[in-house]
Amino acid sequence: MWYKDSVCFCMNCEKEVTEAANDSDEAKSESIMRLSWALVHSRQPEDVQRGIAMLEDISYFTPFTVKWLVEM
């Protein structure tokens, strides 16, 4: 059951990223951050690698998001 919930959470985050396409940079970065977090915490190795790649590509994030990451 946990796996199914994880997949649904990742799918919801991907939908959120798509919907945020016309939002502010801050809103886009926050939704991408949630997606990358969900992927990194997935049980699927390919999802984990995708999430790590997103986090490594700092161009996804605004200064606001980087500050948020540092404060976590």
N, C-alpha and C positions, 0 to 999 in steps of 0.2 A: 504494500500500500504506500509506503514512504516514497518509493521510486515513482509511482504514478503521480503523487502530489508534487514531487520535484519537477517532473516533466511539465505538469500544468503550470507551475510557478515560472519556469523558464519561458514557456510559451506566452504567458501573460506579460512577462517582462519584454519579450520581443515585440509583442503587439504594442506595448507602451512606447517603445523606442520608435516604432513606425509612426504612431500617432503624434509623437513629439517633434516630428520633422519640421513643422512650421512654428514651433515654440521658440522661446529664447534659448540662447546657448546654454544658460544655466540649467534650464529644464531638460534640454537634450542630454547634457552631461550627467545629470542626476539619474535619468532613466537608463542611460548606458551603464552607469555605475551599478545600478540594481541588477541589470542583466548580467554584467560580468561577475558580480558577486554570486548570483544564482548559478551561473555556469561553473564557476570554480568549486562550488559546493555540491555539484552534481556527482552521481555515482558513475557516470559515463565518462571514460577517459578522454574521448574526443571533445566532450563539452568542457571538461576541465582545461584541456589544452587551449581551446578557443577562448575561454575566459581569461587565462593567463596571457594569451597573445593580446587580448583587448587591453588588459591592464598595463602591459609592457609598451603599448603604443600610446604614449602620453598625448599625442595629438587629439585623442578622443576627448580630452578633458580641458575645461576652462580653469583659470586660476582658482575659482571658487571650489571646484571639485578637488583639486590638488590640496587645497587647505583643509577640506573636509577629510580627505584621506589621512593627512598628517595628524589631525586631531583625534582620529579614531583610537 
